[in-house]
Amino acid sequence: MYKKLVLILIAGLFVSGCSIKQTVEQAEISNDAVLCIVENTDVRKGFLIEFKSALAAKNISHKVVDEKSIPSDCAWTATYVANWTWDLALYMSYAEIKIFHNGSLDGEATYDSRRGGANMNKFIDAEPKIHELVNELMQYKSAFLFTHRYG
């Protein structure tokens, strides 16, 4: 009986250590804003392409800027980080998008499968995950929704 209990506890600890976490704190961007995406040259180009595609699908105006020379008219900025890992196949193991308004953090989306271990759900297609993160992260201020639907 004691051996079974120990095995169950060990198995439980192993499985709980194989977690994938995704958190999103929504950003409320104004409808007339232009989001300046600070290009991260350390991240695969495909991430930026999908990030821009997801913003375009939500009709969010955006432009890519160099991290060394962010224009002063960029009230809304976005930064991103993403890592790929090899484990039987190459997959996106971590992604983070942060939205800032006038230098203050306004919203953040994080996908983290680095502790995924034996969890096979870590083998995701990065493109839909990037779109999902952007869709959950980027929201228009409610006044815009009212005027967009009824105004």
C-alpha positions in Angstrom: 0.0 0.0 0.0 2.8 2.4 1.0 4.7 1.7 -2.3 1.6 2.5 -4.4 1.1 5.8 -2.6 4.7 6.8 -3.2 4.4 5.9 -6.9 1.2 7.9 -7.2 2.9 10.9 -5.5 6.0 10.7 -7.7 3.8 10.4 -10.9 1.8 13.4 -9.7 4.9 15.5 -9.2 6.3 14.4 -12.6 3.0 15.3 -14.4 2.6 18.7 -12.6 6.2 19.6 -13.6 5.2 19.2 -17.2 3.0 22.2 -17.4 2.4 24.7 -20.2 1.4 28.2 -19.1 -0.3 31.0 -20.9 -1.3 34.3 -19.3 -2.8 37.4 -20.9 -3.4 40.8 -19.4 -5.3 42.7 -22.0 -4.2 46.0 -23.4 -6.8 48.6 -24.3 -5.5 50.5 -27.3 -7.4 53.5 -28.7 -8.9 53.0 -32.2 -6.9 55.9 -33.7 -3.6 54.8 -32.3 -0.6 53.5 -34.2 1.2 50.7 -32.5 5.0 50.9 -33.0 6.5 47.4 -32.9 10.0 47.5 -31.7 11.8 45.0 -33.9 13.7 42.3 -32.1 16.4 41.0 -34.5 17.2 38.1 -32.1 13.8 36.5 -32.9 13.0 34.6 -36.1 11.6 36.9 -38.8 8.5 34.7 -39.0 7.3 35.8 -35.6 7.2 39.5 -36.7 5.5 38.6 -39.9 2.7 36.7 -38.0 2.5 39.5 -35.3 1.9 42.1 -38.0 -0.6 39.8 -39.8 -2.6 39.3 -36.5 -2.6 43.1 -35.9 -3.8 43.7 -39.5 -6.6 41.1 -39.0 -7.8 43.2 -36.0 -7.5 46.4 -38.0 -4.9 47.8 -35.7 -2.6 50.3 -37.4 1.1 49.5 -36.8 4.6 50.1 -38.0 7.9 48.5 -37.2 10.6 50.7 -35.6 14.2 50.1 -34.7 14.9 49.7 -31.0 17.7 52.2 -31.3 15.6 55.0 -32.7 12.0 54.8 -31.5 10.2 57.9 -32.9 8.8 60.3 -30.3 5.3 60.0 -31.8 5.1 56.4 -30.8 2.7 56.6 -27.8 1.9 52.9 -28.1 4.8 50.5 -28.4 5.0 46.7 -28.5 8.0 44.5 -27.7 8.3 40.8 -28.3 10.5 37.9 -27.4 10.3 34.3 -28.6 12.4 31.2 -28.4 12.4 27.9 -30.2 13.6 24.6 -28.8 14.5 21.3 -30.2 13.0 18.1 -28.7 12.3 15.6 -31.4 11.2 18.6 -33.5 11.7 22.4 -33.5 8.9 24.2 -31.7 8.2 27.6 -30.2 8.8 27.1 -26.5 8.3 30.7 -25.3 6.7 33.8 -26.5 6.0 37.2 -24.9 4.4 40.3 -26.2 4.2 43.5 -24.1 2.2 46.6 -25.0 3.3 49.9 -23.5 1.4 53.2 -23.5 3.6 56.3 -23.0 6.3 54.0 -21.5 4.0 52.3 -19.0 3.1 48.6 -19.4 -0.5 48.4 -20.5 -0.8 44.7 -21.4 1.1 41.5 -21.7 0.7 38.0 -23.2 3.0 35.1 -22.4 3.1 31.5 -23.7 5.6 29.3 -21.8 6.1 25.6 -22.5 9.7 25.5 -21.3 8.6 23.3 -18.4 6.5 21.2 -20.7 8.8 18.2 -20.4 6.9 15.1 -21.5 3.8 17.1 -22.4 3.2 16.5 -26.1 1.0 19.7 -26.3 4.2 21.7 -26.4 4.6 20.9 -30.1 2.5 23.7 -31.4 2.3 25.5 -34.7 3.7 29.0 -33.9 1.6 31.0 -36.3 -1.9 30.2 -34.8 -0.4 30.7 -31.3 0.9 34.2 -32.2 -2.6 35.1 -33.6 -4.3 33.7 -30.5 -2.0 35.7 -28.2 -2.6 38.9 -30.1 -6.4 38.3 -30.3 -6.5 37.9 -26.5 -4.1 40.7 -25.8 -5.3 43.6 -28.0 -8.7 45.1 -27.2 -10.1 48.4 -28.3 -11.4 50.8 -25.7 -15.1 50.3 -25.2 -16.0 53.8 -26.5 -14.7 52.7 -29.9 -16.8 49.6 -29.8 -19.9 51.6 -29.2 -19.3 54.1 -31.9 -18.1 51.3 -34.3 -21.3 49.3 -33.8 -23.9 52.0 -33.2 -22.3 55.4 -34.2 
